[in-house]
C-alpha cells in the first residue's frame, strides 16, 4: 500500500482515543500520517505531548470565540487540500466531534474510504448531545468500516442498515489509552504537578474523600448548568468529609456559571484549571464518585471502578447504567443531589466494569485494517463474543 492512512484528531477526546490506534498502525509499519485540525489547541497539545507524538500536518483552524459553522467550514476546506496532496488510502476518524464529521465528509467528497472508531453510540435525540448525535449518525452514513465498542453499538448500526460484515466489535480505545497512561504514571515517566500533589496530599491528611466533577455540555447551558453548580454547592456542605474537585472547562459560559453561584467560595470545593489527561486519570483513581456530563469520563470512571452520576438528560453509554456503575440524574437540582446521595451513602469496595473492553481495541482495529487494505493472512476476525460483557 503506497498511499498512507490518515488519522485525524482535533480535540482532546479525539487524541485520547485515536493515538493508540495511530501508534499501533506505526508499529505494524503501515504508512500512516497524523493530521491535527487543532479544533482545540491547548487541550489537544497536552495529549499529543503525553503520547510523545507530533502531527505530520496541523490545520490550525481554531479561532477565538469559534462557532460550529466556522470549525466545520475550516476543517472541510483545509483538509480537502491535504487529502489532495497525500491521496490517502483511508481516513480514520473517531466518535462524534465536529472535526471527525468534517474530515469524514471531505473524504467522502473525494471518494476516500472512512474508518469510524467508536461507532454506533446513540441517544436517538439530535439535540442531546448537541451536535455530537448528528455528527456521529452522519459519519455512519459516510464510513466503510465501523469499529463499535460494545454489542449494543453493533445492534444500533445493524438497525440502521449498516452491513454486518462492515461492523467490528472491538472494545473502546479509551481503555487502551487509560492503561497506557497508568503505566506511564507508575513508572514515573510522567508525574503530576506539585500543585495537584499538594491538593491530593492535603485531602489525604484531612481524611477527605474525593469527588471529581466535570461539566461542559452545550445543552445544559442556562438553567441546567446553574443547577449542576448549585447541586455541587449543596453536596459539599452536606458532606464536609468530601472534597469536590472541579476542573473548570475553558468555555466562558461554564466559568460564568461558577462565578454566578460563588462555587469557589465553598470550603469543600476546589476549582482548578483544566487538568492534563494524566492528572485527570490520577484524580479519577482516587475519587469515590464522579459527577459529569462528559462522555469519555463515564467510560474511564467505570473502567477504574468509580461510580458516576451522569448529569445529562440522556446518555449513549447506557451499559454503564445497566452494570450498576452509574445513575442518570438529568439536570434538575433535586435529582442530581439525590443521585449523588445514593452513591455516597453506599460506598464500598470498587467494582471494576469491563464492558468497554480489555485494552486491546487498537490492536483489533489495526488487524482488521491490515487485512482489508493489505490482505494480511494472519488476521483473525473478532466477533461480538470476543469481548467481556
DALIN-V569979 format. One record per run of one state. SS is the DSSP state (helix for helix, strand for strand, loop for the rest). FROM is the first residue (numbers start at 0). TO is the last residue. If there is no record, write none. Layout:
ss=SS from=FROM to=TO
ss=SS from=FROM to=TO
This chain:
ss=loop from=0 to=3
ss=strand from=4 to=8
ss=loop from=9 to=10
ss=helix from=11 to=26
ss=loop from=27 to=30
ss=strand from=31 to=35
ss=loop from=36 to=40
ss=helix from=41 to=49
ss=loop from=50 to=55
ss=strand from=56 to=57
ss=loop from=58 to=66
ss=helix from=67 to=85
ss=loop from=86 to=88
ss=strand from=89 to=93
ss=loop from=94 to=96
ss=helix from=97 to=108
ss=loop from=109 to=112
ss=strand from=113 to=118
ss=loop from=119 to=130
ss=helix from=131 to=141
ss=loop from=142 to=143
ss=strand from=144 to=147
ss=loop from=148 to=149
ss=helix from=150 to=158
ss=loop from=159 to=162
ss=helix from=163 to=165
ss=strand from=166 to=168
ss=loop from=169 to=171
ss=helix from=172 to=186
ss=loop from=187 to=192
ss=helix from=193 to=204
ss=loop from=205 to=207
ss=strand from=208 to=213
ss=loop from=214 to=216
ss=helix from=217 to=219
ss=loop from=220 to=221
ss=helix from=222 to=237
ss=loop from=238 to=240
ss=strand from=241 to=247
ss=loop from=248 to=250
ss=helix from=251 to=259
ss=loop from=260 to=261
ss=helix from=262 to=264
ss=loop from=265 to=267
ss=strand from=268 to=272
ss=loop from=273 to=275
ss=helix from=276 to=285
ss=strand from=286 to=291
ss=loop from=292 to=294
ss=helix from=295 to=302
ss=loop from=303 to=306
ss=strand from=307 to=309
ss=loop from=310 to=316
ss=helix from=317 to=321
ss=loop from=322 to=324
ss=strand from=325 to=327
ss=loop from=328 to=331
ss=helix from=332 to=343
ss=loop from=344 to=359
ss=helix from=360 to=373
ss=loop from=374 to=382
ss=helix from=383 to=385
ss=loop from=386 to=388
